[in-house]
Amino acid sequence: MIERQQMDWNRGDTEGFLLGYDAETTFVGEKITKGLEELRVRYQSHYPTRASMGHLTFSDIEVRMLGVEYAYVIGRWRLERKAEDGGDTGGVYTLLFKHTARGWKIIVDHTS
């Protein structure tokens, strides 16, 4: 799932990237965003162009199962971009996944 999201992002496919999230997801960053539609607006406003999306890599990924229906993932993210497109940036994340009828979906994303 994380590899697919990385590939979708690097193709400029925000909609594909968002398929990893549950409709009722919560994103915790500089503010708390609730629901997939609000998250879509957040990503579109923060990354309005393909150039501003840059090249995404995930690293130091650690997955821990929390029973059969839940898992958490921690790791690092990095965006490589030209200075005029926002410059390089990165941080860490914690994701809480739930296994649903549609597969594993992110229900909480805390990214900094």
C-alpha positions as CSV (number, residue, x, y, z in Angstrom):
1,M,0.0,0.0,0.0
2,I,2.8,2.5,0.9
3,E,4.7,1.6,-2.2
4,R,1.6,2.1,-4.3
5,Q,1.0,5.5,-2.7
6,Q,4.6,6.5,-3.4
7,M,4.2,5.5,-7.1
8,D,0.9,7.3,-7.4
9,W,2.3,10.5,-5.9
10,N,5.4,10.4,-8.1
11,R,3.1,10.1,-11.2
12,G,1.2,13.2,-10.0
13,D,-1.9,11.0,-9.3
14,T,-3.4,12.6,-6.1
15,E,-6.6,10.6,-6.5
16,G,-4.7,7.3,-6.7
17,F,-2.7,8.4,-3.6
18,L,-5.9,9.1,-1.7
19,L,-7.3,5.6,-2.4
20,G,-5.2,4.5,0.6
21,Y,-7.3,6.5,3.0
22,D,-10.6,5.5,4.6
23,A,-13.6,7.9,3.9
24,E,-13.6,8.8,7.6
25,T,-9.9,9.3,8.0
26,T,-8.3,11.9,10.3
27,F,-5.1,13.7,9.2
28,V,-3.1,15.4,11.9
29,G,-0.5,17.9,10.7
30,E,-0.4,21.7,11.2
31,K,-4.2,21.3,11.8
32,I,-6.6,18.4,12.1
33,T,-8.4,17.4,8.9
34,K,-11.4,15.0,9.1
35,G,-12.7,13.0,6.2
36,L,-11.5,12.1,2.8
37,E,-13.0,15.2,1.1
38,E,-11.3,17.6,3.5
39,L,-8.0,15.7,3.0
40,R,-8.4,16.0,-0.8
41,V,-8.8,19.7,-0.5
42,R,-5.8,19.9,1.9
43,Y,-3.5,18.0,-0.6
44,Q,-4.8,20.1,-3.6
45,S,-4.1,23.3,-1.8
46,H,-0.7,22.3,-0.4
47,Y,0.4,20.7,-3.7
48,P,-1.5,22.5,-6.5
49,T,0.9,21.6,-9.3
50,R,2.8,18.5,-10.4
51,A,6.1,20.4,-9.7
52,S,5.0,21.3,-6.2
53,M,4.4,17.5,-5.5
54,G,8.0,16.8,-6.3
55,H,9.5,13.3,-5.9
56,L,8.3,11.4,-2.8
57,T,10.3,8.7,-1.0
58,F,9.4,6.8,2.1
59,S,12.1,5.2,4.3
60,D,12.7,3.7,7.7
61,I,9.3,2.0,7.5
62,E,8.3,0.0,10.6
63,V,5.0,-2.0,10.6
64,R,3.4,-3.4,13.8
65,M,0.3,-5.4,13.8
66,L,-2.3,-4.6,16.5
67,G,-4.4,-7.7,16.2
68,V,-5.9,-8.9,12.9
69,E,-7.8,-5.7,11.9
70,Y,-5.4,-2.9,12.8
71,A,-1.7,-2.0,12.2
72,Y,0.4,1.0,12.7
73,V,3.2,2.2,10.4
74,I,5.9,4.7,11.3
75,G,8.5,6.0,8.9
76,R,10.1,9.0,7.2
77,W,9.0,10.9,4.2
78,R,11.0,13.1,1.9
79,L,10.0,15.4,-1.0
80,E,12.6,16.5,-3.5
81,R,11.6,19.6,-5.3
82,K,13.3,22.5,-7.1
83,A,13.7,25.6,-5.0
84,E,11.0,27.5,-7.0
85,D,8.6,24.7,-6.3
86,G,9.0,24.8,-2.5
87,G,12.4,23.2,-2.1
88,D,13.2,19.8,-0.5
89,T,11.3,18.9,2.7
90,G,10.5,15.9,4.8
91,G,9.6,14.6,8.2
92,V,8.1,11.6,10.0
93,Y,4.7,10.0,10.0
94,T,2.6,7.6,12.0
95,L,-0.3,5.8,10.2
96,L,-3.0,3.7,11.8
97,F,-4.5,1.2,9.3
98,K,-7.7,-0.8,9.6
99,H,-8.5,-3.8,7.5
100,T,-11.8,-3.1,5.7
101,A,-13.9,-4.9,3.1
102,R,-12.0,-2.7,0.6
103,G,-8.6,-3.7,2.0
104,W,-6.2,-1.9,4.3
105,K,-7.1,1.8,4.7
106,I,-5.5,4.6,6.6
107,I,-7.8,5.8,9.4
108,V,-5.3,8.1,11.1
109,D,-2.3,9.9,9.6
110,H,-0.1,12.0,11.8
111,T,2.6,13.6,9.7
112,S,5.1,16.2,10.7
